[in-house]
């Protein structure tokens, strides 16, 4: 027993339950955000046909630029083989 009266198994179970609860809450938030983005895109596409296609094209460009910047600014580790750098 610990000073607070809980056994290590009870504390471990409590922590695992809290972790699982946080995972469920995170997944719920992610799903809510996905629905919000979908609703916004659908609404915008109704007012401005082609909005979604243009948005995705811009997103692709931004992602490629982000990856290029990340690779360019990545610290060089000469100890790793070239295919893992």
N, C-alpha and C positions, 0 to 999 in steps of 0.2 A: 504494500500500500504506500501511496505517496502522501505527503503532508496534507493534501486537500481531500484525502479519503477515497480517491479513485484509483483503481488498479491500472497498471499500464495497458492492459487489454481494453479496458473501458475508454481510456484516453485515446488509444489508437483508433478504436471504432468511432468515437466522436469526431476525431480529426478527419477520418475517411468520409464520414457522413457530410461534414462541412465542405470538403473538397468536391464531393459529388453534387452537392447543392449548388456550389459555385459554377460547376461545369454546366448544370442544367440552366442556371440563370444566364450564363454566357451564351449558350445555344439559343435560348429564347430571345435574348437581345439581338443576336445575329439575325434570327428569322424576322424579327420586327423591322430591323433596318432593311433587310432584303425586300420586304413587302413595301416599305416606304419608298425605296428607290424605284421599284417596279411601278408603283402608283404614280409617282412623279414623272417617270419616263413615258408611261402610257398617256397621261394627261397632256404632256408637252407634245407628244407625237400626234395627238388629235388636233391640237392648235397649230402646230408647225410640222406638217408631214415631212418625214425624213430626219427628224430631230434625233431619233435613237441611232440611226446609222451614222450620222455625223458625230454624235457623242462617242460612239464606240470607236470610230476612226481616230478621233482626238485622244481617246484614252489609250489606244494602242501606241500612238506616237509618243505620248507622255511616258508610258511604261518602258518603251525602248530607250528613250532618253535617260530615264532613271537608271536602268540597268547599265547603260554605257557609262554614266557618271560613277556609279557604284564600283564597276570594274576598274575604271581609270583611277579612282581614289583608294582602292584597296591596297593595304600595305603589302609590300613584296616579301615573301618568305622563301628565301633561296634554299632552305633545307628541305622543302617539300618537292616532290617530283613535278615536272612541268605540267602534267595533266591534272594535277590537284591544286595548282595555284590559282 
